[in-house]
Amino acid sequence: MASGDVIQINGNAHSHASVTIFIGDDPTPYTGVKSINYTHKLEPGEFRGTSAQITRRTLGEYSASGDIEMRLDEAQSLITDMGDGWMNIPLNITISRVEPNLDTLIDELIGVRFTESGTNSSEGKDATVRKFTMHIIVIKENGVLPLPNMVVPDLSAV
């Protein structure tokens, strides 16, 4: 249920500081994550026939992607732990958001493969970071799948 226009003077809101991120089977949270972004979409197919307007549509194709930016040493540790072929190893990423007096929100990025890696280093006060582009099989938003009857891969068998 939406909270509407209620102003909560002493209320809390989820922020990046509320986030705990777990990558793969590592039980230790990754604290050097500068940003994590993910999106998924469903693109329905369209049928017009001899009509100018859409007369039917298909379920379409689901896809998900994202990126994660990490402190360089933590990113390198992840790559080292994954070993040779790390870009071809699927893993899950769990993002947990916890704030007092708010519901805990947990998103799961399932079947993630890193498809691109780049390092950003420039003059100034900011720490060097590495950014990974992610190919994702499915995103569960707070335990909810985006489509009914989706097959969720079991990575323990990989």
C-alpha positions in Angstrom: 0.0 0.0 0.0 1.3 3.4 -0.9 2.0 5.9 1.9 0.4 8.7 -0.1 1.2 12.3 0.8 1.9 11.6 4.5 4.9 13.7 5.7 7.0 11.8 8.2 9.2 14.4 10.0 11.1 11.7 11.8 10.6 9.0 9.1 13.3 7.0 7.3 13.8 6.2 3.7 16.0 3.6 2.1 19.3 4.9 0.8 22.6 3.5 -0.5 23.8 3.4 3.1 20.8 1.0 3.9 22.2 -1.5 1.4 24.0 -4.7 2.1 25.3 -6.6 -0.9 26.2 -10.3 -1.1 27.9 -11.7 -4.2 27.9 -15.4 -5.0 28.3 -17.8 -2.1 30.4 -15.4 -0.1 28.7 -14.9 3.3 30.6 -11.6 3.8 28.9 -8.5 2.5 30.7 -6.4 -0.1 31.1 -2.9 1.5 33.1 -1.3 -1.3 30.2 -1.0 -3.7 29.9 2.5 -4.9 26.8 1.9 -7.1 24.7 -1.0 -8.3 22.1 -0.5 -11.0 19.8 -3.0 -12.5 16.7 -3.1 -14.7 14.5 -5.6 -16.4 11.9 -5.2 -19.1 9.3 -7.1 -21.0 8.9 -6.2 -24.7 5.6 -7.5 -26.1 5.4 -8.5 -29.7 2.8 -6.7 -31.8 0.4 -7.8 -34.5 -1.4 -5.4 -36.7 -2.4 -7.4 -39.8 -4.1 -5.1 -42.1 -4.9 -2.6 -39.3 -3.0 0.6 -38.5 -3.4 -0.2 -34.8 -2.2 -3.1 -32.7 -4.9 -5.8 -32.7 -3.0 -8.4 -30.7 0.1 -8.7 -28.7 2.3 -11.5 -27.5 3.7 -12.0 -24.0 7.0 -10.8 -25.5 10.6 -11.2 -24.4 12.0 -10.6 -21.0 15.5 -9.3 -20.4 17.5 -8.0 -17.5 20.8 -6.2 -17.2 22.8 -3.9 -14.9 26.1 -2.7 -13.6 28.0 -2.6 -10.4 30.8 -0.3 -9.5 33.3 -1.3 -6.8 36.4 -0.2 -5.1 39.3 -1.5 -7.1 40.8 -3.8 -4.4 37.4 -5.4 -3.7 36.7 -5.9 -7.4 40.1 -7.5 -7.9 39.5 -9.8 -4.9 36.2 -10.9 -6.5 37.9 -11.6 -9.8 40.7 -13.5 -8.1 38.3 -15.6 -6.1 36.3 -16.5 -9.2 39.5 -17.4 -11.1 40.2 -18.0 -14.7 37.1 -17.8 -16.9 35.5 -15.4 -14.4 33.4 -13.7 -17.1 31.7 -17.1 -17.9 30.9 -18.0 -14.3 27.2 -17.3 -13.3 26.5 -16.1 -9.8 23.7 -14.5 -7.8 23.8 -11.1 -6.2 21.5 -10.2 -3.2 20.8 -6.6 -2.4 19.2 -6.1 1.1 17.9 -2.7 2.2 17.3 -2.3 5.9 16.1 0.8 7.7 14.5 1.2 11.2 10.7 1.3 11.0 10.6 0.3 7.4 10.1 -3.1 5.7 13.3 -4.9 4.7 13.5 -5.1 1.0 15.6 -7.8 -0.7 16.2 -8.0 -4.4 17.9 -11.0 -6.0 19.8 -10.8 -9.3 19.9 -14.4 -10.4 22.2 -15.9 -12.9 24.5 -12.9 -13.2 27.5 -13.0 -15.6 29.9 -10.1 -15.9 30.1 -9.1 -19.6 32.3 -6.1 -19.4 34.9 -4.7 -17.0 36.4 -1.3 -16.9 38.5 0.8 -14.4 38.1 4.4 -13.7 41.1 6.2 -12.4 41.5 10.0 -12.5 43.2 12.9 -10.7 41.5 14.0 -7.6 40.3 12.7 -4.2 38.1 9.8 -5.4 39.2 6.2 -5.0 39.9 4.1 -8.1 36.9 1.9 -9.0 36.1 -0.9 -11.4 32.8 -1.2 -13.1 31.3 -4.5 -14.3 28.4 -4.7 -16.7 26.0 -7.5 -15.8 23.9 -9.9 -17.9 21.2 -11.2 -15.6 18.8 -14.1 -16.2 16.1 -12.8 -13.8 15.5 -10.2 -11.1 13.3 -11.0 -8.1 12.1 -7.8 -6.5 11.5 -8.4 -2.8 10.8 -12.1 -3.6 8.5 -11.5 -6.5 9.2 -12.8 -10.0 8.2 -10.5 -12.9 6.3 -13.3 -14.8 4.3 -16.3 -13.7 5.9 -19.7 -14.2 9.4 -18.4 -14.7 12.2 -20.9 -14.5 14.8 -19.8 -11.9 18.2 -21.4 -12.5 19.8 -23.4 -9.7 23.4 -22.3 -9.7 24.4 -24.9 -7.1 24.4 -27.4 -9.9 26.9 -25.3 -11.9 
